[in-house]
Amino acid sequence: MNVIHAGLVQHHCTPDREENIVRSTEGVRAAAARGANLVVLQELHATPYFCQTEDPACFDLAEPVPGPSTETFAALARELGVVLVTSLFERRAPGLYHNTAAVLDADGSLAGIYRKMHIPDDPGYYEKFYFTPGDLGFTPIDTRVGRLGVLVCWDQWYPEAARMMALAGAELLIYPTAIGYDPNDPADERARQREAWITVQRGHAVANGVPVVSVNRVGFEPDPSGVGAGAEFWGSSFVAGCQGELLAMAGEEAEEVLVVDLDRDRSERVRRMWPFLRDRRIDHYRDLVLRYRDRT
């Protein structure tokens, strides 16, 4: 069996960058010790989720690619012989920044980057202040473990993004994530949000016949401005198989490392039964490029 041993590292983040990097590094080492040859870290894992407020001082957290984070994790990937999917605040030029996933191959080389395409702007998630939308398109990244369709957080709500990656040959979809509740939300609303997040990504697995790996942070992070209630990140990092079946899921509150075996040949078998790509009516999808199909 042609297998990817996928590791997921879910952890808290604090204002101490070095502490966060230690948490990420220890998680990668734990996953590798359990046989992982691919390890995925959560969105912006070296910093708190600073997008709860609009603060120009936070641009000081950004770094170039290549840069300190990619050098640190490239050395770790090379040492352990694993492919690493990392996430960082990229400084591309003065005044030009991205939310970027960097993929380090098992020899420590930079296999490629993905710049987050869909940028939210909602209470507690003021990302448009910080991040320019990605300009690299939906292009999978080739690594020693396979062709990875790396997307980031808000991208996970868009079936178009998942489909574009699948159409470009991605063998699995990977979503580094930072999503949580408003602490003032009632329990029933919290449950609906979390279930919607899980369900939509399982749907991407089904619709495209590929596994999905989603890694979320966990724990409470206060609003630095003191205006908002902060964010309670709901963890729940998970892996879904290519029929949407849940293969593993972390808890909602604790730091956790998961390792899951993914059969790279299974997509072929599933797509023979459910040939969604074959039956797409591409001659009638032109209106998908419209913002909205207004009635005339």
C-alpha positions in Angstrom: 0.0 0.0 0.0 1.3 3.5 -1.0 0.8 5.3 2.3 1.3 8.8 3.6 1.7 8.9 7.4 0.2 12.3 8.2 0.9 14.1 11.4 -1.2 16.9 12.8 0.1 19.2 15.6 -2.6 21.2 17.5 -1.4 23.5 20.2 -1.9 26.8 22.2 -0.1 30.0 21.2 1.2 32.8 23.5 2.8 36.2 22.9 6.2 34.5 23.3 7.3 33.6 19.8 10.1 31.3 20.9 7.7 29.4 23.2 5.4 28.9 20.3 8.2 27.6 18.1 9.2 25.2 20.8 5.6 23.9 21.0 5.5 23.4 17.2 8.9 21.8 17.1 8.0 19.4 20.0 4.8 18.4 18.1 6.7 17.7 14.9 9.2 15.6 16.8 6.4 13.7 18.5 4.6 13.0 15.2 7.9 11.9 13.5 8.6 9.6 16.4 5.2 7.9 15.7 6.1 7.4 12.1 4.8 10.5 10.4 6.5 11.4 7.1 4.2 14.5 6.6 3.5 16.9 9.4 1.1 19.8 9.3 1.2 22.8 11.6 -1.7 25.2 12.3 -2.2 28.7 10.9 0.3 31.3 12.1 1.6 28.9 14.7 4.6 31.1 15.8 2.4 33.9 17.0 -0.9 34.7 18.7 -3.8 35.3 16.4 -3.0 39.0 16.1 -5.9 39.7 13.7 -8.4 40.2 16.5 -7.4 43.9 16.2 -6.0 46.3 13.7 -2.6 47.3 15.0 0.2 48.6 12.7 2.8 47.4 15.2 1.8 43.8 14.4 3.5 44.2 11.0 6.7 43.7 12.9 5.8 40.1 13.3 6.1 39.5 9.5 9.2 37.9 8.0 10.5 37.1 4.5 10.5 33.7 2.8 13.2 32.4 3.0 13.6 33.7 6.5 13.9 32.8 10.2 10.9 30.5 10.3 11.6 28.6 7.1 15.3 28.2 8.1 14.3 26.8 11.5 11.7 24.4 10.2 13.8 23.4 7.1 16.5 22.2 9.5 14.0 20.3 11.4 12.5 18.7 8.3 16.0 17.7 7.1 16.9 16.3 10.5 13.8 14.2 10.8 13.3 13.3 7.1 9.7 14.6 7.1 7.8 17.0 4.9 6.6 20.0 6.9 3.6 22.3 6.1 4.2 25.5 8.1 2.4 28.8 8.3 3.7 32.3 8.7 3.1 36.1 8.3 5.1 36.8 5.1 6.8 40.2 4.5 7.1 40.3 0.7 8.0 44.1 0.5 7.4 47.2 2.6 3.6 47.5 2.9 3.0 44.1 1.2 2.3 41.1 3.4 0.7 37.7 3.0 -0.7 34.9 5.1 1.6 32.2 3.7 2.0 28.4 4.0 5.5 27.3 3.3 6.1 23.6 2.5 9.6 22.2 3.4 10.5 19.0 1.7 12.1 16.0 3.6 15.6 17.2 2.6 15.0 20.7 4.1 14.5 22.4 0.7 11.6 24.8 0.2 9.2 22.8 -2.0 6.9 25.7 -2.5 4.6 28.3 -0.9 0.9 29.1 -1.0 -0.5 32.5 -0.3 -3.9 32.6 1.3 -6.4 33.6 -1.4 -9.6 34.3 0.5 -9.1 36.9 3.2 -11.8 37.5 5.8 -12.8 40.8 7.5 -15.1 40.1 10.3 -15.3 41.0 14.0 -12.3 39.3 15.6 -10.8 38.4 12.2 -9.6 41.6 10.7 -7.3 39.9 8.2 -7.8 42.4 5.3 -5.9 45.0 7.3 -2.8 42.7 7.4 -2.9 40.4 4.4 -2.9 41.0 0.6 -4.8 38.2 -1.2 -2.6 35.5 -2.7 -1.4 35.8 -6.3 0.0 32.3 -6.8 -3.4 30.7 -7.7 -4.5 27.2 -6.6 -1.3 25.3 -7.4 -0.4 22.1 -5.6 3.1 21.6 -4.3 5.1 18.5 -5.2 6.9 16.8 -2.3 8.5 13.5 -1.6 5.2 12.3 -0.1 3.0 13.4 -2.9 1.3 16.4 -4.5 -0.2 18.6 -1.7 -3.1 20.9 -2.2 -2.3 23.4 0.5 -4.9 26.0 1.4 -5.3 28.2 4.5 -8.2 28.6 6.9 -10.9 30.8 5.3 -10.2 29.1 2.0 -11.7 26.0 3.6 -15.3 27.3 3.1 -14.9 27.6 -0.7 -15.7 24.6 -2.8 -14.0 26.4 -5.8 -10.6 26.4 -4.0 -10.8 22.7 -3.2 -11.9 21.9 -6.8 -9.2 23.9 -8.4 -6.6 22.1 -6.3 -8.1 18.7 -7.2 -8.2 19.6 -10.9 -4.5 20.4 -10.7 -3.8 17.0 -9.4 -3.6 17.5 -5.6 -3.6 14.1 -3.9 -4.8 15.6 -0.6 -6.2 18.9 0.7 -4.4 20.5 3.7 -5.9 23.4 5.7 -3.7 25.1 8.4 -6.4 26.9 10.4 -7.1 29.4 13.2 -10.8 29.4 14.0 -12.8 29.7 17.2 -15.8 30.9 19.0 -16.7 34.2 20.4 -16.8 33.4 24.1 -20.2 35.2 24.4 -21.8 32.7 21.9 -24.3 30.3 23.5 -23.6 26.6 23.4 -26.0 25.8 20.6 -24.4 28.5 18.3 -21.0 27.2 19.1 -22.1 23.7 18.1 -23.5 24.9 14.8 -20.4 26.7 13.9 -18.1 23.9 14.7 -20.2 21.3 12.9 -20.5 23.5 9.8 -16.7 23.8 9.7 -16.3 20.0 9.9 -19.1 19.3 7.4 -18.0 21.7 4.7 -14.5 20.2 4.6 -15.8 16.6 4.7 -17.8 17.7 1.6 -14.6 18.8 -0.2 -13.2 15.3 0.4 -16.3 13.7 -1.0 -16.8 16.0 -4.0 -13.1 15.7 -5.0 -12.3 12.1 -3.9 -9.3 13.1 -1.9 -8.4 13.1 1.8 -8.6 16.3 3.8 -6.2 17.3 6.6 -7.3 20.2 8.8 -5.2 21.5 11.7 -6.6 24.1 14.1 -5.1 25.9 17.1 -6.6 25.5 20.5 -7.1 27.6 23.7 -8.3 31.1 24.6 -6.5 34.2 23.3 -7.6 37.6 24.7 -8.3 40.6 22.4 -5.1 42.7 23.0 -7.2 45.9 22.7 -9.5 44.8 25.5 -12.5 45.8 23.3 -13.6 42.3 22.2 -14.2 39.2 24.2 -11.3 37.3 22.7 -11.3 34.0 20.8 -11.8 30.5 22.1 -10.2 28.4 19.4 -12.0 25.1 19.2 -9.2 22.7 18.2 -10.9 19.6 16.7 -8.1 19.1 14.1 -9.2 16.2 11.9 -8.5 14.0 9.0 -11.3 12.9 6.6 -10.9 10.1 4.0 -11.9 10.6 0.4 -15.5 9.6 1.1 -15.7 12.1 3.9 -15.3 9.5 6.6 -13.6 10.8 9.8 -10.4 9.0 10.3 -9.2 10.9 13.4 -10.2 14.0 15.4 -8.4 15.9 18.2 -10.3 17.3 21.2 -11.6 20.8 21.5 -9.5 22.0 24.4 -6.1 20.2 24.8 -2.9 20.2 22.8 -2.7 17.0 20.8 -0.7 15.3 18.1 -2.4 12.9 15.7 -0.8 10.5 13.2 -3.1 9.0 10.5 -2.3 6.6 7.6 -3.6 7.7 4.3 -3.7 5.3 1.3 -2.6 7.3 -1.7 -4.2 4.7 -4.1 -7.6 4.9 -2.5 -8.6 8.0 -4.4 -8.3 6.1 -7.7 -10.6 3.4 -6.4 -13.2 5.8 -5.0 -13.2 8.0 -8.1 -13.9 4.9 -10.3 -17.1 4.4 -8.2 -18.0 8.1 -8.0 -16.6 9.8 -11.1 -17.6 13.4 -10.3 -14.8 14.8 -12.4 -16.0 12.9 -15.4 -19.6 14.1 -15.2 -18.9 17.8 -14.6 -20.8 20.0 -17.1 -17.9 22.4 -17.7 -19.7 23.8 -20.7 -22.4 25.3 -18.4 -20.2 26.6 -15.6 -19.2 29.9 -17.1 -21.3 32.0 -14.7 -19.1 30.8 -11.8 -16.8 33.7 -12.7 -19.6 36.2 -11.8 -19.8 37.7 -8.4 -23.5 37.1 -8.4 -26.0 36.1 -11.2 -28.4 39.0 -11.2 -31.8 38.5 -12.6 -32.6 40.5 -15.8 
